[in-house]
Amino acid sequence: MAIKRIGVDMDDFRLDTKSAFRQAADLRFGRVEFATVAGELSPSALSKSGRRHLARLAAGSGLQIEALVADMPGLQFDDPKTVQERVDRTCLVMELAADLCVPTVTAHVGKLFDESASSPSQLVTAALHQIGEVADATGVTYAIRPTADSGEQLAEVLKTVLCPGVGIGLDPASMVMHGVDPFSMFDHMADKITVAFARDGTVGSAERAGTETPLGEGDVDMLGALSRLDDADYARGIILRRTASANPIEDLRNDRRKLEAMLAMA
């Protein structure tokens, strides 16, 4: 796995856009992702010329935009009052990704199964199907980042949605911190992983999530996950995350070195 495949979420730097691009380049990351649901990088804020400028800014920094992030905590797919707004706003991000030639939009989507049923939520799967149709039309993949749902459950969701453009954004730490085995993803749908994340954390549960740690100091078998990704012929970027760091720049620098060593062994 080439070192240039290592990316970073620019929002973890907690800097403005230009400074974050510069910092990512200074730390020798090859790829980036960033949030696009609000502020200066939202679809409504970026005109056609603004989108061209953003693409040039990334390229001029020697960075490839691996993914756009469309997390919307206040708008839930399983809430009849907010689901359509989330779908509509997500589709705008998908169109922005297409304009920027970015292959993936990724987001947490919450629980995919009804609490009182053993089947996928009809409301959630209908919403994902709408997004999937836009994904298929634009060529951009919508990658679900799972937390408390197992690989078997996610496979059932994607079978129900029936859209090739809906895939998986694998963050093993997020699953471990919610008491779910991330390796179940490889057993059921390794071919649907379209973006992967490197992060570490302690084991948690659905009721009480674990905590994020420096890479290599938690309970995530990151080397094992990288090896399984390699076995599945995963060829896209590995996005490093540090969402709860008091010193994100230094911690991301250290974690990148650790990730380089892991990739050399995987």
C-alpha positions in Angstrom: 0.0 0.0 0.0 1.5 3.3 -1.1 2.1 6.0 1.6 0.4 8.6 -0.6 -2.8 6.8 0.1 -2.8 8.0 3.6 -5.3 10.9 4.1 -6.7 13.1 6.8 -10.0 14.7 7.7 -9.2 18.4 7.5 -11.8 19.3 10.1 -9.7 17.5 12.7 -7.1 20.2 12.4 -9.7 22.8 13.5 -8.3 25.4 11.1 -9.7 27.4 8.2 -9.8 25.8 4.8 -6.6 27.2 3.3 -4.7 26.6 6.5 -6.0 23.0 6.7 -4.9 22.3 3.2 -1.5 23.7 4.0 -1.2 21.7 7.2 -2.2 18.5 5.5 0.5 19.0 2.9 3.1 19.9 5.5 2.3 16.7 7.4 2.8 14.8 4.1 -0.7 13.5 3.8 -1.7 12.6 0.2 -5.5 12.8 0.5 -8.1 14.7 2.4 -11.8 14.7 3.3 -13.8 17.5 4.8 -17.3 18.4 5.9 -19.6 20.1 3.3 -23.0 20.5 5.0 -22.5 24.1 6.3 -20.2 27.1 6.0 -17.9 28.1 3.2 -17.6 24.6 1.7 -21.4 23.8 1.6 -23.0 23.4 -1.8 -25.0 26.6 -1.4 -21.8 28.6 -0.6 -19.8 27.3 -3.5 -20.5 28.8 -6.9 -19.2 27.2 -10.1 -16.1 29.3 -9.9 -15.8 28.6 -6.2 -15.9 24.9 -6.9 -13.1 25.3 -9.5 -11.1 27.3 -7.1 -11.5 24.7 -4.4 -10.3 21.9 -6.8 -7.3 24.0 -7.8 -6.5 24.7 -4.1 -6.4 21.0 -3.3 -4.4 20.1 -6.4 -2.0 23.0 -5.8 -1.3 21.6 -2.3 -0.6 18.2 -3.8 -3.7 16.7 -2.3 -6.4 14.5 -3.7 -9.9 15.0 -2.3 -10.9 11.4 -1.3 -14.3 12.1 0.2 -16.8 14.7 1.2 -18.5 14.3 4.6 -22.3 14.8 4.8 -23.0 14.3 8.5 -26.2 16.0 9.7 -26.8 15.1 13.4 -29.9 17.2 13.6 -31.6 15.5 10.6 -32.3 11.8 11.1 -33.2 9.2 8.4 -35.5 7.5 10.9 -37.4 10.7 11.8 -40.4 11.3 9.5 -40.1 15.1 10.2 -36.5 15.5 9.1 -35.8 12.6 6.7 -36.7 14.4 3.4 -34.6 17.5 4.3 -31.6 15.3 5.0 -32.1 13.4 1.7 -32.4 16.7 -0.3 -29.3 18.2 1.4 -27.3 15.0 0.9 -28.2 15.0 -2.8 -26.8 18.5 -3.1 -23.5 17.3 -1.5 -23.5 14.4 -4.0 -23.8 16.8 -6.9 -21.0 18.9 -5.4 -18.8 15.8 -5.2 -19.5 15.1 -8.9 -18.5 18.7 -9.8 -15.2 18.3 -7.8 -14.5 14.8 -9.3 -14.6 13.4 -5.7 -15.6 9.6 -5.8 -17.3 9.4 -2.4 -19.6 11.1 0.0 -19.6 9.6 3.5 -21.9 10.0 6.5 -23.1 8.4 9.7 -26.7 7.5 9.3 -27.7 6.3 12.7 -29.5 3.0 13.4 -30.6 1.2 10.3 -33.0 -1.2 12.0 -36.3 -0.5 13.7 -36.0 -0.9 17.4 -39.0 -3.2 17.6 -38.3 -5.2 14.4 -35.6 -7.5 13.1 -35.7 -6.0 9.7 -34.3 -2.7 8.2 -36.3 0.4 8.8 -38.5 1.1 5.8 -38.1 4.9 6.3 -34.3 4.6 6.3 -34.1 2.3 3.3 -36.4 4.5 1.3 -34.2 7.5 2.0 -31.1 5.6 1.1 -32.7 4.4 -2.1 -33.4 8.1 -3.1 -29.8 9.0 -2.4 -28.7 5.8 -4.2 -30.5 6.9 -7.4 -28.5 10.2 -7.3 -25.3 8.2 -6.6 -25.9 6.1 -9.6 -26.7 9.1 -11.8 -23.6 11.1 -10.7 -21.1 8.3 -10.4 -20.4 9.3 -6.7 -20.7 6.6 -4.0 -22.7 7.3 -0.9 -20.7 5.4 1.8 -22.6 4.7 5.1 -20.3 4.8 8.1 -21.7 2.1 10.5 -21.5 2.2 14.3 -23.9 -0.1 16.1 -25.1 -2.2 13.1 -23.3 -5.5 12.3 -21.9 -6.5 8.9 -24.8 -9.0 8.5 -27.4 -6.2 9.2 -25.7 -3.8 6.8 -25.7 -6.5 4.1 -29.4 -6.9 4.6 -29.9 -3.1 4.3 -27.9 -2.8 1.1 -29.8 -5.8 -0.4 -33.0 -4.0 0.4 -31.9 -0.6 -1.0 -30.7 -2.3 -4.2 -28.5 0.6 -5.4 -24.9 0.0 -6.6 -24.0 3.6 -5.6 -24.6 3.0 -1.9 -21.6 1.5 -0.1 -19.7 1.4 3.2 -17.3 3.8 4.8 -15.4 1.5 7.3 -14.3 3.1 10.5 -13.3 0.1 12.7 -12.9 2.3 15.8 -16.4 3.6 15.6 -17.7 0.0 15.5 -15.5 -1.2 18.3 -16.5 1.8 20.5 -20.1 0.7 20.0 -19.4 -3.0 20.9 -19.6 -4.3 17.3 -17.0 -6.5 15.6 -15.7 -4.6 12.5 -14.4 -7.8 10.9 -18.0 -8.8 10.3 -17.9 -6.2 7.5 -15.3 -8.3 5.7 -17.2 -11.5 6.1 -20.4 -10.0 4.5 -19.5 -7.1 2.2 -15.8 -6.4 1.7 -16.5 -5.5 -1.9 -18.8 -2.6 -0.7 -16.1 -0.8 1.3 -15.4 2.4 -0.7 -13.6 4.5 1.9 -11.7 3.3 5.0 -10.6 5.1 8.2 -7.7 4.6 10.6 -8.5 5.4 14.2 -8.3 3.7 17.6 -10.5 3.5 20.7 -11.6 1.4 23.6 -14.3 -1.2 23.5 -17.8 0.2 24.3 -21.4 -0.9 23.9 -24.6 0.3 22.3 -25.5 1.9 25.7 -22.1 3.5 26.4 -19.6 4.2 23.7 -15.9 3.7 24.2 -13.3 6.5 23.9 -10.9 7.5 21.2 -7.2 6.8 21.8 -4.0 7.4 19.9 -3.4 4.9 17.2 -2.1 1.6 18.6 -3.1 2.3 22.1 -6.8 1.2 22.0 -8.6 -2.1 21.3 -8.8 -1.8 17.5 -6.9 -4.4 15.5 -5.9 -1.8 12.9 -3.2 -3.9 11.4 -5.6 -6.8 11.0 -8.1 -4.5 9.4 -5.5 -3.2 7.0 -4.5 -6.7 6.1 -8.1 -7.7 5.4 -8.6 -4.6 3.2 -5.5 -5.6 1.3 -6.9 -9.1 0.9 -10.1 -7.6 -0.5 -8.1 -5.6 -3.1 -9.1 -2.3 -1.5 -7.2 0.3 -3.5 -8.5 3.7 -2.2 -7.4 6.0 0.5 -7.0 5.4 4.3 -8.3 8.4 6.1 -6.7 9.1 9.5 -9.0 10.5 12.1 -8.5 12.2 15.5 -11.8 13.7 16.6 -11.1 14.0 20.3 -7.5 15.3 20.6 -6.3 18.3 22.6 -3.3 18.6 20.3 -4.6 17.4 16.9 -1.7 18.5 14.7 1.0 16.7 16.8 -1.3 13.7 17.4 -2.1 13.4 13.7 1.7 13.7 12.9 2.4 10.8 15.3 -0.5 8.7 14.2 0.5 9.1 10.5 4.0 7.6 11.3 2.3 4.7 13.1 0.0 4.2 10.2 2.9 4.2 7.7 4.5 1.4 9.7 1.3 -0.6 9.8 0.8 -0.2 6.1 4.4 -1.5 5.5 3.5 -4.7 7.4 0.0 -5.2 6.1 
